[in-house]
Amino acid sequence: MSDATVPFLLVPPPHKPPERPCVGTTSDGSACTSRMLVMAYYPDWVGSTFPPSKIDFKRLDWIDFAFAVPGEDFDLTWDDSAAPGLLENLVASAHSVGVKVKLSVGGWTGSKYFSLAVATPKGRALFAKNILAIYIQYALDGIEIDWEYPGQEGSPGNKFHPDDASNFLMFLNVLRTVLPPEARITAAVEPTPFVDSTGQPMTDVQEFSRVLDWVLVMNYDIWGSSSHPGPNAPLYDACGNSTQPDASAAGAYNAWTKANFPASKIVLGVPSYGYISSSTETRLRTRSKSKKKKKSTKVVGDDGDSEGQVQFRELVEQGALLHSVNDTFRYEANAGAGFEGLWDGCSITPYLRSSDTGQVITYDNPISLGMKAAFAKKAGMLGINLFDIHGDTDDWDLLDSIRYAMDMV
């Protein structure tokens, strides 16, 4: 990683972006829009502190409720007993202002039984039937399948099989025939296409594009907490030295479009969180510090841990970042709390470092998220999805920076 500066204007994508198709906002396809879409996840675990009433829905087109979890019998279960009521509340609140809601099925810890569910015609039919039931029960507008990942174990203990990708495609076709025609069917995917029976990324995923309304590329968690930190959500590999060259917004765009998935059906997933790492030895370049004595602040995540994930709002609330009085989207490192603000020119992301507490925090701010949104717009992508909405500030600076970069403000 490097703290080299880069201009705001990005290198254009390698291919001319296609025209963005009309995206229906009503069941009969009327009231269509060809503009980009702004979306966000609402996870069930934030319900007690961040109810749907706190969401400013006018900034969104879609919201994804996470997660319903496939069970061993291919039914759908909840990790939190309060989730059903929370989903009902979310749908009612969103629909009252014209915002649509999808249910995200699976997730990192909820993908154990996907492989078994889609392996046989009987299993595919039953799984689709159970999804239809929950779609109707909660008056949903769509379903997202967040299988992490077909053909790979993902979380330890997950079932997987070499034929997962082909079985997944057959299941999606079944689901498409079962759900109402106006229902949106999407998939959350990693930066590279699904792996085939050989374990390599598929070179042609065009058939998936025919049944999916869009894919959400999860361009986050590329590097987590580590004694040698890396960026959580790279925009691209500007220095050409990444050990994961495809794991960036630009890399994902190239990988999926090269495999014949249209850019106009790709949504770029971006994070509202970063990672705290304890690092006494790092390649990150430091800047000279003031000789004035400072009171150091040690940042912790919402679980109280000084390593792991941390939301952008927590960096602000705990004083690691200070909001600029002159620029709506600019947050500066709080030197008074012992933090240095640096910029990684290789991934186009910011990071913080505190020599006093031994912490390095890799994250995204309004400026870096705006740059990702500008890239998505220039590349002809469908939109941006923020994971998750609770990580934004009370003034919605992350969402607003995304909207501003896409000419929606």
N, C-alpha and C positions, 0 to 999 in steps of 0.2 A: 504494500500500500504506500501511497505517496500523497503529500499534501500540495501537489502542483495545482495551480489554478487553471480553470478551463472557462471558455466563453459560454454564455447561456445558450446560444444557438448551437444545435447539435448537428452532427453529420447526418445527412438524410439517409433513409433506409435504401437498400440496394435495388429495390424494385419499385416501379411506379405503383402507388396504392390504387386499388380498385375503387370504384364508386361505392359508397356505403349504401346498403339496401334500406328500403323503408322498413322501419321496425314498428309493428302494430301495437297500438295502445288500447285497442278495444277488441272484443271478440270477433267483430266482423271485419277487422283490418282497417277500419276508418281511423281518422285522427292519427295517421302515421307520421313519423318524423325520421328524417335522415341525419339528424344531429347525433353527436356522441351521447352515450348514456353514463350517468354517474350512479354508482351503486355502493353499498356498504354491507358488511356482515353485522348481525346482531346476535351474539352468542348467549346461550341460556344462562351462563354463569354470571352475567352482569345484571341480571334482573332485579336483585334485591337492592342494589345501589344505583342502578341506572335504568329506571323503568321506561317504557316506550313514550311516556308523556314528556320525557326530556329530549326526545329526538326532534330536530327541526326538519321535518319531512320535505319541506319545500326545496331543500338542497339535493334531493334524491329522486331518482326514477324508479329504482328497485332496491329492496332490502332483502338480504338472505338470513333466515333464521337458522342458527346452527346449535345443535345437530339432532336429527333423529338417527338412531343407530340400528342397523340390521341385526336381528337376532339369529340364533342357531336354527330356528324354524322359519326364517326368512320373513318374520314379522318386523315391525318397527317399534323400538322402545325408546325411552328417554333416560338420560343420565341423571336428570334432576326432576323430582316429583312436581315441581312448580312449572316445568316447561310447558305443559299443555295450556294452562291458563295464561301463561306469558305469551304464547303464540297467538291465542285468541285475541288478547289485548293488542298485540302488535298488528295483526291483520286489520282489526277494526279501526285502529288509529291511522294506519297507512291508507286504507281504502277511503277513509273520510276525506282525504285530501288528494286522492287520485294516484297514490303511490302503490306499486305492485309488490307482492311478497312471494318469494320462493322459499321452499324448505330445502335446506341442505342435508343430504343423507350421507352419513359416514363420518369422515374426518380422520385424523391421524390415529386416534384410539378407537375409532368406530368402524374400522374396515376389515375386521377379522373374518366375517362370513360372506363377503361379496363373492369371492371365488366360488364357493359352494352354491350360492344362490343363483348364479348365472350359468352353472355348468351343464344343466340339463333342461330340456324343454319344459318339463313339469316345474322345476324350480324357477325358471324364468317367468312362467305364467303366474305362479303363486306370488312371487316377489312383486311383479307388476300389479297384480290385483290388490296387494296390501298397500302399495304406494297410492293407487287410485283411491282407496278407502280414506286414507289420511288426507289426500288432496281435496276430496269432497267435504270431509268432516270439518276442515279448517278454512274452507273457502279460499284456497290458495290460487295463485296465478302461474305457478311453475314449480318444477322440481330440479334441484341440482344433485347430481351424483358425485360425491367427493370420495372416490375410491383411491386410497393411497397405499399401494399402487398396483394396477393390473400387471401380473407377471413378476411381481417383486414382493418381498415380504413386508417392506415398510416397517411398521411397528412390530417388535418381536412377538411372535406367536400368531401373526396373521396367516391365514391360509392363502396359498397362491399356487398357480399351475401355468405351465408353458402356453396353454391355449386360452389364457384369461382374456387377452385382447379380442380375439375372434369371438369368444363367448359373450364378451361385453357388448360387442356390436350387435349380435343377435338379440341380446336382452333389450338394448335401446330401441331396436325396431319393434319388439313386442310392446314395450312401454309406450311408444309413439301411437300404436294402434289402440291401446287401452285408454290413454288419457284423452280428454277433449282436444279438438284441433287447435283451440286457442291457447292451450297450456304450453308454456315454455319448458323445454328440456335442455339442460345445460350440464356441463361436466367441469369440475375443478381438476386441473392437470398440472404436472410438473413442467419445467421449461423445455424438456425434450418430449417427443411423441411417445405414445405407449410402446412398450417393448413387445417384440414378436416372440415366436416360439424358440428362437435362438438366444433370446435375452438381449437383443440389440434393438435400438429405437426403430420403429417402423419407418419405411421410406415413402409410404403412400397411405395417408389417412383420409383420403377424399370421401370414402364411404361414411366415415363418422360425421363429416361436415354435412352430409345429406340428411341426417336424422337429428343432429344437435343444432339448436338455435345458436349457441355459441359455446366456446370453452373459456374458462377462467384460468389463465396461466398464473400459478402461485409463485410469483417472483419474490419470495422471501424465505427466510430460514436457510439461506445459502450457506452462511457460516453462523454458528451459534456462539455460545460462550466458550472461550478458549484462552490459554495462556499466550497464544499467538493469534490475536483477533483478526477476523476478516469481515467484509461488509455483509450486512444482513440482506440487502436488496440492491445489487449492482444494477446500474443503468446499462452499462456495457463494459467490456474489457478493453479500456482505452489504451492500456500499456502493453497488451498482448502477452501478458505473463501469468494469467490466472491459471490455477490448477483445475478450475471448472470453467473453461472458456464458453460453454453454451449456457451457463447458469447466470443469465442476466436478461434484462428486458429486450435488448437488441438480439442477444443470442437466441432467446425463445422465439422472437419474431422470425428470425432466419430459419430456425429448425422446423417450426410448424408450417410456415409458408412453403419452404422447400419440399415438405412432405405433402403438399397440395391441400393444405387447409387454408381457406381464404382469410386474409387479414381482417376483412370486414366482419368475420365471425369470431374474432379473438378479443377478449377483454383482458386487460393487464391488471393483475392483482398487485396491490401495493400495501405496505404495512404502516400501521399507526404506532408501531412499537419497535424497540431495538433490543440489543443485548448488552448486559453488563458482564464484563470479564475482569477477573483479577489477573493482572499482568505486570510483572516486574521487569520482564525482558520482552521488548517488542520492536518491530521494524518501523513503527510509526514515528515519524519525525516530530520532534518537539520544538516549541518556540521558547524564546527567552521569557523568563518570569519576572514580574515586578519584585523589587526588594521589600515592598511593603508587606508586613506580616498579615497573613490571611487566616480566617477561620475555615477549616476544611469541612466539606459536607460529603458524607458517604451516602450514595444513592441506593435505594432498595426498591425491588419490584413490589407488586401489589400483594405478594405472598410474604413480604418481609425479608426476602432473601437478597443478599448483596451480590449475587450472581444470577444469571438467567435473564428472562424477558423483563423489559420495563417499558411502560407506555409513554408516549410523547407527553401526555398530560402530566404524568408523574415527574418527568424531568423538569417541567415548569413548576409544578406545585412544590417540589422538594428543593427548588432553588438552584438546580444545576444550569438551567437556562433562564435568561432574562429577555422579555419581549422588548424589542426596540420601540422607542416612542415615536420614531420618524418613519418606520416602514412596517406596514401591517403584517407582512409575511416574514420578517426577519427576527430571528431569535439568536442572541449572542450568549456565548459561554459566560458563566458567572465567575469571573476571576476572584471575586471576594470569597467564593466558596471553594477556591482551589482548583477550578477547572480551566483547561485550555481548550479552545475550539479550533479544530483542524479540519482540513478538507482532503479527501482522498481523490486525487485526480484520475486514478485508474478506474474506479468504480462510479465516480460522480456521486459520492455520498459524504455527509459530514460525520465527524466523530468527536468525542470528548475524551480528554485524558486528565487524570488527577495523579500527580506524582505522590501527593500526600496520602491519599487513600489507596493507591495502587490499583485504581480502576481505569479501564478503557470502556467507553460506551459507544457502540456502533449503532446508528439509528438513521432515520429520515426526518427531515424538517420540511416546512412549507416550500422552501426553495427547491430542494431535491425532488420532492413529490411533484411540484410544478413542472420540473424538467422531464420527469417520466411521463406526465400527462401530455406535454408538448410533443414528446417523441411519439406517443401513441396516436395523437392526432395526425402528425405528419406521416406516420406509417399507414394510415387508413384503418386503424383498429376501431372496434365498436365502442369501447369505453374503458372506464377505470372502475375497479372495485376495491374499496378500502377494508382491510381487516385489522381491527374492527372499529366500529363507530365510537365505542367508549373511549378509545385512545386519543381522540381529538380533544381540543380545548373547548372550553365553554363558549368561545366565540367562533368555533368551527373554522379555525385557521387552516387546517389541513384540507378539509373539503373545499374551502373557498379558493385555496391556491390551485387545486386541481381544476376547479371550474373556471378560474381565471385563465389558466393555461390553455383550456379548450374553448376559449372565447364564449363562455356561458355566463359571465358576470358583467 
